[in-house]
Amino acid sequence: MKRNDLTRNLFIGVMALAMTLSLTACGEGGLSADDATQCVQVELDTTYKGEYSGFVDFYSNVTTEDARNQHNDNVEGEALIFLNNFGPESLTDPSTIVEASDMQLHRAKELYEKIYAKADYSIASSTKQDDGTFAVKVNIRPLNILHLLSDNAEAGFEDFWTKFDAVDTDSMTEEELTSWYENTFAAEYYDTLLDLLEEQIDNMDYMEEKSIVIQVQQDKEDDSLFFSQEDWSNLDYLIIDYNI
């Protein structure tokens, strides 16, 4: 069987945050610098670290379950993005991948929980703009987990390729090949990929600190706070460095 280009297969496509922010009112009297700072802080803590108390205290009409759902949605979304971008291509449609099993998705989520627990960020400043919005500057030290994954991919998959390069796929019918590829090859591929990811977590380190500005706004009709999906997505790119 022809070997996939692992580097191309592991690190293609664009990562995107799979969550939608829905912020609620924080009180009367207009938006303050402290409000904007707290808004970003509780969103960061809830989304990445699963720390819910600040989120529930800050907002007037959300629950711990709401906060937990936001965290879980983000972790599951990132785990799916990881698997979907790094998974083996489908034999019948190279533009798609063979889906990971539910158990493999669950494991990927658990690994991302451990990775995000080490996220390093801090609010540097909150500055009011002429239009009444606040520019909240966040300092982030990106995690290098995907760089480690890339650097160790060849060695990590060596036994996998040794095993599957020896398989005689030429004697298989098309139906047999598809079944073998999806049920055996792809399953072990994902297991190997997740093993490799897990091995890097203890060696994970931080890269050079970077800064990003989140523009916090307040809806004039209901006082709810919000910021753009683009701002948050750009921030998300920095929590884990995807520039492989």
GUKEMI-450628 format. One line per 4 residues: number of its first residue (from 1); their letters; for each residue x, z, y of N, C-alpha, C, O. Coordinates in Angstrom, 3 decimals, padded with zeros to 6 digits. Layout:
<rs>
NUM	A	X:Z:Y:X:Z:Y:X:Z:Y:X:Z:Y  ...
</rs>
This chain:
<rs>
1	MKRN	000.849:000.000:-001.207:000.000:000.000:000.000:000.869:000.000:001.235:001.871:000.712:001.298  000.490:-000.795:002.213:001.276:-000.858:003.441:001.108:000.425:004.242:-000.010:000.893:004.457  002.221:000.985:004.678:002.214:002.227:005.432:001.746:001.990:006.859:002.145:001.016:007.497  000.886:002.895:007.363:000.471:002.829:008.769:001.629:003.189:009.668:002.537:003.912:009.259
5	DLTR	001.606:002.692:010.887:002.555:003.124:011.906:002.092:004.484:012.402:001.172:004.577:013.215  002.738:005.545:011.906:002.245:006.895:012.152:002.235:007.232:013.631:001.271:007.810:014.134  003.307:006.872:014.331:003.366:007.201:015.759:002.225:006.533:016.505:001.581:007.163:017.344  001.968:005.266:016.211:000.868:004.562:016.872:-000.457:005.191:016.472:-001.362:005.345:017.293
9	NLFI	-000.554:005.549:015.209:-001.813:006.083:014.700:-002.090:007.485:015.235:-003.245:007.853:015.447  -001.035:008.264:015.450:-001.214:009.633:015.907:-001.463:009.728:017.397:-002.232:010.581:017.839  -000.837:008.880:018.173:-000.895:009.070:019.617:-001.339:007.800:020.337:-000.549:007.142:021.015  -002.626:007.469:020.175:-003.211:006.339:020.871:-004.485:006.803:021.536:-005.040:007.848:021.194
13	GVMA	-004.937:006.023:022.481:-006.194:006.345:023.147:-005.999:007.350:024.252:-004.904:007.875:024.450  -007.060:007.609:024.962:-007.045:008.508:026.096:-007.828:009.747:025.754:-008.957:009.659:025.271  -007.231:010.926:026.004:-007.931:012.177:025.775:-008.922:012.412:026.917:-008.652:012.067:028.067  -010.049:012.992:026.588:-011.052:013.291:027.615:-011.764:014.572:027.270:-012.052:014.835:026.102
17	LAMT	-012.047:015.362:028.265:-012.768:016.609:028.046:-014.190:016.308:027.607:-014.875:015.482:028.210  -014.631:016.985:026.550:-015.931:016.665:025.959:-017.013:017.653:026.363:-017.983:017.855:025.632  -016.846:018.269:027.526:-017.838:019.241:027.950:-018.422:018.852:029.290:-017.809:018.100:030.048  -019.598:019.357:029.580:-020.234:019.154:030.874:-020.420:020.510:031.528:-020.977:021.428:030.926
21	LSLT	-019.953:020.633:032.764:-020.049:021.905:033.459:-021.403:022.043:034.129:-021.904:021.094:034.732  -021.986:023.210:034.025:-023.248:023.486:034.698:-023.160:024.879:035.284:-023.369:025.872:034.588  -022.848:024.947:036.573:-022.599:026.224:037.222:-023.839:026.708:037.941:-024.645:025.910:038.419  -023.989:028.029:038.015:-025.188:028.606:038.601:-024.860:029.406:039.851:-023.694:029.613:040.187
25	ACGE	-025.894:029.845:040.523:-025.719:030.500:041.820:-024.978:031.817:041.703:-025.124:032.544:040.720  -024.170:032.120:042.734:-023.393:033.361:042.705:-023.851:034.329:043.775:-023.297:035.424:043.865  -024.820:033.988:044.579:-025.270:034.925:045.605:-025.630:034.223:046.892:-025.550:032.999:046.995  -026.026:035.005:047.863:-026.450:034.460:049.148:-025.284:034.455:050.140:-024.239:035.058:049.894
29	GGLS	-025.484:033.764:051.264:-024.517:033.835:052.361:-023.460:032.764:052.361:-022.527:032.826:053.162  -023.572:031.792:051.497:-022.607:030.709:051.513:-021.399:031.006:050.646:-021.182:032.134:050.203  -020.631:029.974:050.420:-019.474:030.043:049.545:-018.273:030.635:050.273:-017.971:030.240:051.400  -017.582:031.588:049.629:-016.380:032.195:050.194:-015.171:031.811:049.357:-015.306:031.257:048.266
33	ADDA	-013.993:032.111:049.876:-012.759:031.832:049.147:-012.720:032.617:047.837:-012.268:032.110:046.810  -013.200:033.864:047.888:-013.237:034.674:046.669:-014.199:034.088:045.642:-013.901:034.069:044.448  -015.360:033.609:046.109:-016.317:032.971:045.209:-015.676:031.782:044.504:-015.774:031.643:043.284  -015.027:030.934:045.276:-014.418:029.730:044.712:-013.326:030.087:043.715:-013.221:029.477:042.651
37	TQCV	-012.516:031.077:044.066:-011.458:031.517:043.158:-012.035:032.056:041.856:-011.588:031.688:040.770  -013.038:032.934:041.973:-013.666:033.506:040.782:-014.340:032.437:039.934:-014.295:032.478:038.704  -014.963:031.488:040.608:-015.642:030.407:039.899:-014.677:029.694:038.966:-014.973:029.503:037.786  -013.524:029.300:039.492:-012.548:028.583:038.679:-011.944:029.508:037.623:-011.733:029.094:036.483
41	QVEL	-011.667:030.751:037.994:-011.043:031.685:037.058:-011.924:031.935:035.837:-011.450:031.871:034.703  -013.213:032.222:036.071:-014.082:032.534:034.929:-014.325:031.307:034.064:-014.495:031.423:032.851  -014.342:030.130:034.686:-014.494:028.911:033.894:-013.275:028.689:033.012:-013.414:028.319:031.846  -012.090:028.909:033.550:-010.863:028.781:032.761:-010.838:029.776:031.612:-010.564:029.414:030.467
45	DTTY	-011.127:031.037:031.929:-011.055:032.083:030.909:-012.066:031.859:029.797:-011.766:032.074:028.623  -013.265:031.425:030.169:-014.299:031.178:029.170:-013.980:029.942:028.335:-014.060:029.973:027.107  -013.624:028.871:029.004:-013.400:027.596:028.330:-012.230:027.641:027.369:-012.335:027.150:026.245  -011.108:028.224:027.794:-009.895:028.157:026.982:-009.618:029.412:026.162:-009.176:029.306:025.018
49	KGEY	-009.864:030.583:026.713:-009.482:031.811:026.026:-010.654:032.530:025.358:-010.450:033.502:024.630  -011.867:032.064:025.598:-013.012:032.729:024.996:-013.231:034.128:025.534:-013.680:035.013:024.804  -012.914:034.339:026.816:-013.136:035.628:027.471:-014.396:035.504:028.323:-014.405:034.778:029.317  -015.452:036.203:027.940:-016.778:035.939:028.478:-017.250:036.919:029.543:-018.155:036.585:030.308
53	SGFV	-016.679:038.100:029.622:-017.242:039.137:030.491:-017.245:038.717:031.959:-018.229:038.940:032.663  -016.160:038.114:032.423:-016.096:037.674:033.814:-017.121:036.607:034.124:-017.693:036.588:035.214  -017.355:035.728:033.186:-018.320:034.639:033.335:-019.726:035.208:033.509:-020.466:034.801:034.405  -020.083:036.154:032.641:-021.424:036.739:032.674:-021.613:037.590:033.930:-022.697:037.587:034.514
57	DFYS	-020.577:038.317:034.354:-020.674:039.152:035.556:-020.789:038.302:036.820:-021.480:038.678:037.767  -020.115:037.169:036.830:-020.058:036.346:038.039:-021.359:035.603:038.297:-021.823:035.523:039.434  -021.942:035.065:037.241:-023.151:034.267:037.395:-024.398:035.121:037.192:-024.398:036.081:036.422  -025.443:034.753:037.891:-026.644:035.590:037.905:-027.609:035.324:036.764:-028.450:036.170:036.460
61	NVTT	-027.508:034.179:036.134:-028.529:033.839:035.130:-027.932:033.214:033.876:-028.509:032.290:033.301  -026.783:033.717:033.456:-026.197:033.251:032.195:-025.963:034.443:031.281:-025.912:035.588:031.731  -025.823:034.161:030.001:-025.642:035.203:029.000:-024.303:035.024:028.292:-023.616:034.016:028.456  -023.963:036.021:027.512:-022.754:035.916:026.694:-022.861:034.735:025.740:-021.874:034.054:025.462
65	EDAR	-024.066:034.500:025.246:-024.265:033.348:024.354:-023.976:032.038:025.079:-023.385:031.126:024.500  -024.392:031.937:026.350:-024.092:030.738:027.143:-022.576:030.535:027.246:-022.067:029.430:027.063  -021.876:031.623:027.542:-020.423:031.542:027.678:-019.767:031.168:026.351:-018.862:030.336:026.301  -020.244:031.803:025.272:-019.693:031.504:023.954:-019.937:030.045:023.582:-019.061:029.398:023.008
69	NQHN	-021.107:029.526:023.901:-021.411:028.126:023.609:-020.498:027.193:024.386:-020.051:026.174:023.858  -020.218:027.539:025.644:-019.328:026.693:026.443:-017.938:026.654:025.821:-017.322:025.593:025.712  -017.454:027.821:025.415:-016.135:027.876:024.778:-016.123:027.101:023.465:-015.225:026.298:023.217  -017.120:027.347:022.632:-017.180:026.680:021.334:-017.310:025.168:021.476:-016.701:024.414:020.716
73	DNVE	-018.107:024.725:022.453:-018.267:023.287:022.673:-016.941:022.651:023.068:-016.612:021.549:022.629  -016.182:023.361:023.907:-014.900:022.802:024.331:-013.915:022.733:023.167:-013.246:021.716:022.979  -013.823:023.801:022.390:-012.889:023.815:021.269:-013.268:022.740:020.242:-012.411:022.003:019.754  -014.564:022.664:019.923:-015.000:021.645:018.965:-014.774:020.242:019.515:-014.367:019.340:018.783
77	GEAL	-015.040:020.062:020.809:-014.818:018.753:021.416:-013.365:018.331:021.342:-013.066:017.182:021.016  -012.457:019.252:021.642:-011.035:018.920:021.595:-010.568:018.701:020.158:-009.732:017.835:019.902  -011.102:019.481:019.224:-010.745:019.285:017.818:-011.191:017.900:017.342:-010.462:017.217:016.622  -012.392:017.496:017.750:-012.880:016.158:017.389:-012.033:015.062:018.009:-011.724:014.061:017.363
81	IFLN	-011.657:015.260:019.271:-010.795:014.282:019.941:-009.466:014.156:019.204:-008.960:013.053:018.995  -008.914:015.293:018.817:-007.652:015.286:018.071:-007.797:014.485:016.776:-006.992:013.596:016.495  -008.816:014.802:015.999:-009.005:014.112:014.722:-009.343:012.642:014.914:-008.843:011.791:014.179  -010.182:012.336:015.890:-010.604:010.949:016.103:-009.473:010.067:016.597:-009.426:008.878:016.281
85	NFGP	-008.566:010.637:017.367:-007.447:009.848:017.879:-006.282:009.778:016.904:-005.509:008.820:016.927  -006.150:010.784:016.050:-004.991:010.840:015.180:-005.317:010.503:013.734:-004.431:010.491:012.880  -006.591:010.229:013.457:-006.997:009.972:012.087:-006.657:008.575:011.602:-006.304:007.709:012.404  -006.759:008.340:010.282:-006.432:007.031:009.699:-007.507:005.989:010.008:-008.703:006.277:009.963
89	ESLT	-007.063:004.792:010.318:-007.984:003.708:010.632:-008.837:003.337:009.420:-008.392:003.413:008.275  -010.055:002.940:009.701:-010.933:002.441:008.646:-010.421:001.100:008.132:-009.935:000.276:008.906  -010.532:000.887:006.836:-010.127:-000.406:006.269:-011.076:-001.514:006.675:-010.661:-002.661:006.840  -012.342:-001.184:006.837:-013.348:-002.201:007.136:-013.471:-002.485:008.626:-013.897:-003.571:009.018
93	DPST	-013.102:-001.519:009.454:-013.193:-001.695:010.904:-012.044:-000.928:011.560:-012.176:000.266:011.831  -010.919:-001.600:011.818:-009.734:-000.938:012.368:-009.947:-000.291:013.739:-009.106:000.481:014.199  -011.060:-000.603:014.385:-011.331:000.020:015.685:-011.937:001.416:015.522:-012.128:002.131:016.506  -012.238:001.801:014.275:-012.785:003.127:013.998:-011.853:003.854:013.032:-010.904:003.272:012.508
97	IVEA	-012.136:005.118:012.810:-011.339:005.886:011.861:-012.230:006.391:010.734:-013.455:006.415:010.850  -011.597:006.789:009.657:-012.316:007.484:008.597:-012.569:008.909:009.086:-011.641:009.583:009.532  -013.793:009.364:009.007:-014.113:010.686:009.525:-013.505:011.783:008.670:-013.434:011.677:007.446  -013.070:012.837:009.342:-012.605:014.029:008.633:-013.807:014.754:008.037:-014.941:014.557:008.476
101	SDMQ	-013.557:015.579:007.052:-014.630:016.360:006.445:-015.029:017.507:007.363:-014.309:017.838:008.305  -016.171:018.105:007.087:-016.610:019.262:007.873:-015.606:020.403:007.765:-015.356:021.109:008.742  -015.037:020.583:006.592:-014.054:021.649:006.398:-012.797:021.382:007.224:-012.211:022.309:007.784  -012.388:020.127:007.299:-011.212:019.774:008.093:-011.482:019.931:009.581:-010.597:020.346:010.329
105	LHRA	-012.700:019.604:010.023:-013.066:019.836:011.412:-013.048:021.329:011.716:-012.556:021.749:012.763  -013.582:022.123:010.805:-013.576:023.583:010.995:-012.147:024.101:011.116:-011.862:024.957:011.953  -011.262:023.590:010.291:-009.859:024.021:010.365:-009.224:023.589:011.689:-008.482:024.355:012.304  -009.514:022.369:012.121:-008.978:021.892:013.406:-009.452:022.772:014.555:-008.684:023.060:015.474
109	KELY	-010.718:023.202:014.511:-011.246:024.101:015.532:-010.495:025.429:015.526:-010.151:025.956:016.584  -010.242:025.964:014.344:-009.509:027.229:014.251:-008.107:027.094:014.832:-007.617:028.007:015.497  -007.466:025.967:014.586:-006.117:025.752:015.120:-006.142:025.622:016.636:-005.257:026.132:017.322  -007.156:024.938:017.157:-007.253:024.804:018.613:-007.573:026.137:019.273:-007.171:026.368:020.414
113	EKIY	-008.283:027.011:018.587:-008.503:028.368:019.100:-007.151:029.058:019.309:-006.924:029.685:020.344  -006.265:028.942:018.332:-004.949:029.567:018.415:-004.096:028.927:019.515:-003.356:029.615:020.218  -004.208:027.626:019.651:-003.436:026.931:020.678:-003.914:027.338:022.068:-003.107:027.693:022.927  -005.227:027.287:022.287:-005.767:027.611:023.607:-005.570:029.082:023.967:-005.535:029.427:025.148
117	AKAD	-005.441:029.946:022.971:-005.204:031.363:023.262:-003.899:031.552:024.029:-003.712:032.563:024.705  -002.996:030.574:023.924:-001.707:030.658:024.612:-001.681:029.846:025.903:-000.620:029.666:026.500  -002.835:029.355:026.335:-002.894:028.596:027.591:-002.387:029.462:028.740:-002.704:030.649:028.820  -001.599:028.861:029.626:-001.013:029.597:030.742:-001.420:028.940:032.060:-001.018:027.815:032.357
121	YSIA	-002.219:029.656:032.838:-002.697:029.143:034.116:-002.880:030.313:035.079:-003.051:031.456:034.654  -002.844:030.022:036.367:-003.077:031.059:037.380:-003.595:030.398:038.647:-003.233:029.264:038.961  -004.439:031.112:039.367:-004.962:030.613:040.641:-003.932:030.901:041.726:-003.557:032.052:041.945  -003.483:029.862:042.395:-002.454:030.028:043.432:-003.055:030.256:044.809:-002.526:031.044:045.593
125	SSTK	-004.163:029.572:045.113:-004.767:029.705:046.440:-006.164:029.117:046.432:-006.530:028.355:045.538  -006.942:029.485:047.449:-008.279:028.934:047.654:-008.440:028.703:049.147:-008.445:029.652:049.932  -008.572:027.445:049.535:-008.550:027.092:050.948:-009.832:026.368:051.336:-010.232:025.393:050.698  -010.464:026.860:052.386:-011.690:026.230:052.864:-011.386:024.924:053.576:-010.464:024.848:054.388
129	QDDG	-012.170:023.891:053.266:-012.000:022.579:053.868:-012.981:022.395:055.031:-013.925:023.169:055.192  -012.740:021.369:055.827:-013.599:021.118:056.996:-015.050:020.870:056.609:-015.958:021.149:057.391  -015.275:020.346:055.400:-016.645:020.045:054.980:-017.339:021.243:054.327:-018.463:021.119:053.842  -016.672:022.403:054.312:-017.276:023.603:053.760:-016.962:023.850:052.297:-017.282:024.917:051.772
133	TFAV	-016.343:022.888:051.628:-015.933:023.091:050.243:-014.619:023.867:050.210:-013.984:024.088:051.242  -014.223:024.278:049.000:-012.975:025.011:048.853:-012.058:024.287:047.875:-012.478:023.875:046.794  -010.809:024.143:048.272:-009.797:023.555:047.411:-009.070:024.695:046.706:-008.324:025.445:047.336  -009.286:024.823:045.412:-008.664:025.888:044.630:-007.466:025.309:043.877:-007.615:024.436:043.022
137	KVNI	-006.293:025.806:044.207:-005.066:025.321:043.577:-004.778:026.146:042.325:-004.731:027.375:042.372  -004.589:025.448:041.209:-004.320:026.103:039.927:-002.935:025.689:039.443:-002.623:024.500:039.364  -002.110:026.681:039.121:-000.802:026.421:038.521:-000.921:026.513:037.003:-001.507:027.457:036.475  -000.368:025.537:036.316:-000.475:025.465:034.858:000.892:025.172:034.257:001.635:024.318:034.741
141	RPLN	001.207:025.901:033.189:002.384:025.558:032.390:001.877:024.879:031.109:001.382:025.553:030.206  001.999:023.549:031.030:001.436:022.819:029.894:002.079:023.228:028.568:003.273:023.521:028.502  001.266:023.242:027.526:001.756:023.516:026.182:002.330:022.241:025.560:001.787:021.154:025.753  003.413:022.376:024.824:004.120:021.201:024.289:003.784:020.923:022.828:004.559:020.264:022.135
145	ILHL	002.639:021.414:022.349:002.299:021.323:020.937:002.294:019.892:020.411:002.746:019.653:019.292  001.793:018.934:021.193:001.731:017.555:020.710:003.102:016.888:020.718:003.353:015.973:019.934  003.984:017.339:021.595:005.366:016.848:021.557:006.030:017.299:020.264:006.738:016.525:019.620  005.801:018.553:019.885:006.353:019.055:018.629:005.775:018.294:017.444:006.491:017.962:016.499
149	LSDN	004.488:018.023:017.499:003.842:017.265:016.428:004.470:015.885:016.288:004.749:015.430:015.179  004.687:015.233:017.407:005.290:013.902:017.396:006.721:013.940:016.871:007.120:013.101:016.064  007.488:014.927:017.340:008.895:015.031:016.941:009.049:015.293:015.445:010.042:014.891:014.840  008.067:015.968:014.852:008.170:016.356:013.446:007.303:015.516:012.521:007.203:015.806:011.328
153	AEAG	006.670:014.469:013.064:005.737:013.677:012.269:006.409:012.983:011.088:005.860:012.971:009.986  007.581:012.411:011.302:008.244:011.675:010.220:008.581:012.597:009.057:008.305:012.273:007.902  009.173:013.736:009.358:009.531:014.677:008.299:008.283:015.293:007.675:008.229:015.501:006.463  007.277:015.585:008.506:006.066:016.222:008.013:005.253:015.349:007.074:004.538:015.855:006.210
157	FEDF	005.363:014.037:007.243:004.602:013.106:006.404:005.463:012.460:005.315:004.996:011.565:004.611  006.698:012.899:005.172:007.607:012.253:004.210:007.067:012.328:002.784:007.033:011.316:002.083  006.648:013.509:002.349:006.120:013.653:000.987:004.817:012.886:000.817:004.556:012.315:-000.242  004.006:012.877:001.860:002.741:012.146:001.811:002.999:010.666:001.554:002.374:010.062:000.683
161	WTKF	003.929:010.082:002.322:004.177:008.646:002.160:004.862:008.342:000.832:004.605:007.304:000.224  005.730:009.239:000.383:006.375:009.041:-000.912:005.331:008.957:-002.018:005.428:008.122:-002.917  004.339:009.827:-001.942:003.271:009.840:-002.942:002.411:008.586:-002.865:002.146:007.959:-003.891  001.980:008.215:-001.687:000.991:007.144:-001.576:001.616:005.750:-001.525:000.938:004.762:-001.808
165	DAVD	002.892:005.660:-001.171:003.549:004.352:-001.260:003.691:003.903:-002.706:003.824:002.711:-002.982  003.664:004.857:-003.626:003.832:004.536:-005.051:002.522:004.126:-005.721:002.524:003.700:-006.876  001.408:004.251:-005.007:000.115:003.912:-005.587:-000.052:002.391:-005.660:000.191:001.683:-004.683  -000.462:001.909:-006.807:-000.684:000.467:-007.003:-002.088:000.107:-006.529:-003.053:000.193:-007.288
169	TDSM	-002.188:-000.290:-005.290:-003.499:-000.670:-004.757:-003.834:-002.135:-005.034:-004.988:-002.542:-004.906  -002.828:-002.927:-005.413:-003.074:-004.353:-005.658:-004.008:-004.582:-006.842:-004.703:-005.596:-006.908  -004.019:-003.640:-007.766:-004.856:-003.807:-008.953:-006.289:-003.330:-008.728:-007.144:-003.485:-009.600  -006.547:-002.750:-007.559:-007.885:-002.244:-007.267:-008.786:-003.354:-006.749:-008.335:-004.275:-006.069
173	TEEE	-010.061:-003.249:-007.082:-011.038:-004.119:-006.447:-011.230:-003.655:-005.002:-010.792:-002.562:-004.641  -011.865:-004.457:-004.194:-012.102:-004.072:-002.810:-012.911:-002.786:-002.724:-012.642:-001.924:-001.887  -013.902:-002.667:-003.594:-014.729:-001.470:-003.602:-013.922:-000.248:-004.030:-014.051:000.824:-003.440  -013.102:-000.410:-005.043:-012.258:000.696:-005.509:-011.260:001.111:-004.439:-011.022:002.301:-004.232
177	LTSW	-010.677:000.129:-003.758:-009.697:000.428:-002.715:-010.332:001.218:-001.578:-009.763:002.195:-001.091  -011.519:000.783:-001.161:-012.200:001.483:-000.066:-012.528:002.916:-000.447:-012.339:003.842:000.342  -013.027:003.089:-001.682:-013.374:004.431:-002.149:-012.131:005.314:-002.233:-012.152:006.461:-001.788  -011.056:004.785:-002.799:-009.805:005.551:-002.908:-009.258:005.901:-001.534:-008.819:007.026:-001.296
181	YENT	-009.287:004.936:-000.639:-008.731:005.139:000.700:-009.493:006.226:001.447:-008.888:007.097:002.072  -010.818:006.175:001.383:-011.629:007.114:002.153:-011.673:008.502:001.527:-011.692:009.506:002.240  -011.690:008.565:000.198:-011.895:009.844:-000.474:-010.601:010.538:-000.886:-010.577:011.759:-001.046  -009.538:009.780:-001.055:-008.267:010.366:-001.498:-007.201:010.273:-000.407:-006.674:011.286:000.053
185	FAAE	-006.897:009.052:-000.006:-005.838:008.851:000.988:-006.168:009.557:002.301:-005.370:010.350:002.801  -007.347:009.269:002.859:-007.700:009.830:004.168:-007.823:011.352:004.113:-007.429:012.050:005.048  -008.370:011.856:003.012:-008.530:013.309:002.889:-007.180:014.012:002.912:-007.010:015.018:003.601  -006.216:013.478:002.155:-004.884:014.106:002.139:-004.137:013.849:003.449:-003.324:014.666:003.881
189	YYDT	-004.417:012.720:004.065:-003.814:012.436:005.370:-004.210:013.519:006.375:-003.352:014.068:007.067  -005.501:013.823:006.456:-005.964:014.846:007.388:-005.386:016.217:007.037:-004.990:016.970:007.927  -005.337:016.540:005.758:-004.764:017.825:005.361:-003.302:017.913:005.798:-002.857:018.953:006.283  -002.567:016.834:005.626:-001.155:016.803:006.028:-001.025:016.917:007.534:-000.159:017.637:008.032
193	LLDL	-001.873:016.217:008.257:-001.858:016.270:009.714:-002.121:017.687:010.215:-001.426:018.173:011.108  -003.119:018.347:009.644:-003.461:019.703:010.065:-002.395:020.707:009.647:-002.127:021.664:010.373  -001.786:020.498:008.488:-000.653:021.345:008.089:000.459:021.232:009.119:001.045:022.231:009.534  000.738:020.005:009.523:001.802:019.756:010.498:001.480:020.397:011.840:002.354:020.989:012.472
197	LEEQ	000.239:020.283:012.273:-000.164:020.910:013.531:000.000:022.423:013.454:000.523:023.048:014.376  -000.453:023.009:012.341:-000.368:024.464:012.197:001.081:024.946:012.214:001.388:026.000:012.771  001.955:024.175:011.607:003.372:024.554:011.558:004.008:024.622:012.939:004.986:025.343:013.139  003.465:023.885:013.880:004.078:023.841:015.214:003.623:024.985:016.116:004.262:025.244:017.136
201	IDNM	002.550:025.667:015.773:001.969:026.636:016.702:002.927:027.773:017.032:003.037:028.167:018.193  003.618:028.303:016.033:004.543:029.405:016.291:005.750:028.957:017.115:006.390:029.779:017.771  006.065:027.663:017.087:007.202:027.144:017.848:006.791:026.590:019.215:007.631:026.124:019.985  005.507:026.648:019.500:004.975:026.085:020.737:005.586:026.780:021.952:005.816:027.989:021.940
205	DYME	005.843:026.001:022.994:006.446:026.550:024.204:005.789:025.895:025.413:004.912:025.041:025.279  006.229:026.311:026.588:005.660:025.817:027.837:006.591:024.815:028.501:007.814:024.933:028.420  006.003:023.845:029.145:006.741:022.841:029.879:006.784:023.222:031.363:006.252:024.260:031.756  007.400:022.406:032.156:007.550:022.704:033.578:006.178:022.874:034.247:005.254:022.098:034.008
209	EKSI	006.073:023.894:035.078:004.801:024.198:035.735:004.341:023.049:036.623:005.128:022.418:037.328  003.033:022.802:036.559:002.427:021.780:037.406:001.225:022.381:038.116:000.690:023.406:037.692  000.806:021.742:039.191:-000.319:022.245:039.970:-001.393:021.185:040.096:-001.113:019.986:040.091  -002.626:021.648:040.208:-003.762:020.754:040.397:-004.773:021.460:041.291:-004.875:022.687:041.287
213	VIQV	-005.516:020.671:042.054:-006.515:021.239:042.959:-007.912:020.925:042.431:-008.235:019.776:042.131  -008.738:021.974:042.322:-010.136:021.843:041.931:-010.991:022.040:043.176:-010.896:023.068:043.847  -011.817:021.062:043.477:-012.671:021.124:044.658:-013.998:021.791:044.280:-014.810:021.206:043.563  -014.212:023.013:044.765:-015.435:023.756:044.449:-016.442:023.549:045.573:-016.127:023.731:046.749
217	QQDK	-017.658:023.164:045.193:-018.714:022.888:046.168:-019.938:023.744:045.864:-020.091:024.268:044.761  -020.802:023.872:046.861:-022.033:024.630:046.676:-023.219:023.756:047.039:-023.277:023.173:048.122  -024.163:023.676:046.112:-025.369:022.891:046.361:-026.184:023.536:047.474:-026.455:024.736:047.426  -026.575:022.760:048.468:-027.287:023.297:049.631:-028.720:023.712:049.309:-029.313:024.518:050.026
221	EDDS	-029.267:023.167:048.243:-030.659:023.474:047.914:-030.805:024.746:047.082:-031.690:025.560:047.346  -029.948:024.921:046.084:-030.127:026.089:045.202:-028.911:027.009:045.148:-028.885:027.958:044.364  -027.886:026.729:045.993:-026.680:027.561:046.072:-025.815:027.517:044.817:-024.848:028.273:044.722  -026.131:026.655:043.854:-025.313:026.589:042.644:-023.934:026.017:042.980:-023.788:025.184:043.874
225	LFFS	-022.939:026.482:042.247:-021.570:026.013:042.429:-021.276:024.895:041.439:-021.780:024.893:040.316  -020.461:023.955:041.867:-020.107:022.868:040.960:-018.794:022.234:041.384:-018.374:022.342:042.536  -018.163:021.579:040.440:-017.003:020.733:040.741:-017.062:019.540:039.818:-017.796:019.547:038.830  -016.299:018.525:040.131:-016.457:017.252:039.445:-015.884:017.285:038.034:-014.927:018.003:037.742
229	QEDW	-016.495:016.491:037.176:-015.974:016.326:035.821:-014.556:015.774:035.867:-013.722:016.134:035.037  -014.278:014.903:036.832:-012.945:014.310:036.947:-011.900:015.376:037.239:-010.826:015.379:036.638  -012.215:016.288:038.169:-011.270:017.372:038.483:-010.967:018.202:037.240:-009.810:018.495:036.942  -012.029:018.578:036.517:-011.825:019.428:035.339:-011.108:018.677:034.224:-010.299:019.253:033.496
233	SNLD	-011.408:017.398:034.096:-010.750:016.599:033.069:-009.260:016.485:033.364:-008.436:016.556:032.452  -008.915:016.309:034.638:-007.505:016.239:035.035:-006.799:017.563:034.748:-005.642:017.584:034.328  -007.508:018.661:034.981:-006.944:019.976:034.670:-006.732:020.107:033.166:-005.702:020.611:032.719  -007.696:019.657:032.400:-007.622:019.771:030.946:-006.407:019.038:030.382:-005.802:019.484:029.407
237	YLII	-006.055:017.908:031.003:-004.877:017.158:030.569:-003.598:017.980:030.692:-002.616:017.710:030.002  -003.609:018.984:031.571:-002.413:019.767:031.809:-002.316:021.004:030.926:-001.214:021.509:030.711  -003.415:021.500:030.414:-003.373:022.690:029.567:-002.520:022.390:028.325:-001.624:023.159:027.976  -002.809:021.279:027.675:-001.977:020.744:026.607:-001.451:019.406:027.100:-002.229:018.534:027.487
241	DYNI	-000.145:019.244:027.088:000.420:017.999:027.621:000.206:016.861:026.619:000.658:016.921:025.475  -000.497:015.823:027.083:-000.812:014.672:026.237:000.089:013.470:026.514:-000.117:012.397:025.948  001.073:013.644:027.369:001.952:012.525:027.737:003.055:012.353:026.715:004.212:012.691:026.963  002.679:011.819:025.556:003.628:011.606:024.472:004.306:010.253:024.655:005.150:009.871:023.845
</rs>
